[in-house]
């Protein structure tokens, strides 16, 4: 039953930096630099990292909203990276995305009905009557009233709009949903509602998620497996419990130590990272994290550690594990 | 609980333009006097019950000529606006959406067109294709295109990075549909305003061209040329200036108010 649905191999995205009057290429930002992971059917893969670490770019590349510079994406036994633009448009039926900004992701000119039925129309599903019924069902599925269909996005709150976005993603019954920071723009009380909705939908529709977030608590709540990204690379990948209980990579440990614990007596040892994330246009030699790593030694400055998986399936890229 | 707010702009704008549209339609079938009937003995008469707006230096009835002049005004204004909006939106939208070097090339060409003194370019076009009402309108339409292209381009650039465009792409919507069905409706408001301005400028530009003898040719009535012809008689027969002047002002104003009203009507966010 644990079939592989998505296989990402050595995915890269380099954005050119152009300068001068002729727009010559003077360098490149390695936004994503060799990301590989495997996702099984029905699983949720959480992708965490600081802003600018390339997690959103990775998510967009899965749908080829951003064209990868190199690497392959195999989805459901099809090599997405080999498809033509036209074939890819058809394939999009199986992969949908939930966006971060519930205010920008819905076209303000369309009614909710038009927004949700759009994917159905694009992929030629149902007659107009059937589509209206489906929209009604979808709205109920995501916890909105059916009369919402005739309204415009601006008449809803952030949480409700995110539900509309989810309904749109569900409309074509996709196999994979890439959720790019789906709750980070919402109030905390609304976040948990939307997260629980996503979980319910997952078991109801047998969905597979790639869940992108900078919030470790949120990712733990929803993910089966978690990948931690730093400067365009995965530094640690493990089952959710394993990662949170016994993190291997010093970066993961620092991130986890920063999660607040709701207990005033609990004096946790926070690992404070000094400095900023290095400029991805000029990433450090060797291990990208060595500039901020408390364990950094000579070898880290010279040799880039590979992502090594142990027998329990816990992978980390560090010389000291 | 919907409380309807009266859209004063739309109401007044519609009313004024409707009035002139009716005037124009009527003028096709009926004017008080023959538009081009010369009666030198009647020249430069003050407004009276026989000639409501007086007569011009050739003794022609000004009211009749203004009624007929609205035909030219609407024709030139519509053609100019149509050319400007259609080509401006296509060019600007394409450049803005596609971006990259294509955008660079298109916009530099637009810049070159804009850097050219407008009236000289219009004269050049008219000189090549000949004078006349239609050619004047086409020349002015070409002039109106760059400004609208820029507005369309900036609208497309702003909107293409919004997530709803990504959302449409992720659904699998065809790029042409994204341009016309997703983004375009979101930049109607600035385009409508630009179109109304283009219409107003067209009326005035047509007058300038006619003044130079390159626009509407006599004896076809044109509000702009009437204004110019009246200059010499400004002190002795002010009604000759006032009638076409007020007509142009009202037409431009009416169009402006209509466009404001439409913007208020279509912009869901401003409610």
Contacts between the chains, C-beta under 8 A, distances in Angstrom:
chain1	res1	chain2	res2	distance
A	23	B	101	7.8
A	60	B	166	7.6
A	63	B	169	8.0
A	63	B	170	5.2
A	65	B	166	5.7
A	65	B	169	5.6
A	65	B	170	6.0
A	89	B	172	4.1
A	89	B	173	7.9
A	89	B	174	7.1
A	90	B	172	6.7
A	91	B	172	8.0
A	92	B	170	6.1
A	92	B	171	6.3
A	92	B	172	3.8
A	93	B	172	6.6
A	95	B	170	7.7
A	96	B	170	6.5
A	96	B	171	7.5
A	97	B	166	7.4
A	97	B	167	7.1
A	97	B	170	4.4
A	99	B	163	4.5
A	99	B	166	6.7
A	99	B	167	6.1
A	100	B	163	7.2
A	101	B	163	5.2
A	104	B	162	4.7
A	104	B	163	4.1
A	104	B	164	6.2
A	105	B	162	8.0
A	105	B	163	3.9
A	105	B	164	5.5
A	105	B	166	7.4
A	105	B	167	5.1
A	106	B	164	5.9
A	106	B	167	7.5
A	107	B	164	4.4
A	107	B	167	7.9
A	107	B	168	7.5
A	107	B	182	5.8
A	107	B	185	7.8
A	107	B	186	7.2
A	108	B	164	7.9
A	108	B	186	6.8
A	108	B	268	5.8
A	108	B	269	6.3
A	109	B	185	4.2
A	109	B	186	5.9
A	109	B	268	7.2
A	118	B	168	7.4
A	118	B	171	6.0
A	118	B	173	7.2
A	119	B	171	4.4
A	119	B	172	7.3
A	122	B	171	5.5
A	122	B	172	5.1
A	122	B	173	5.5
A	123	B	172	6.6
A	152	B	268	5.5
A	154	B	268	5.9
A	154	B	269	6.1
A	165	B	167	7.6
A	168	B	167	7.3
A	168	B	171	7.6
A	172	B	171	7.9
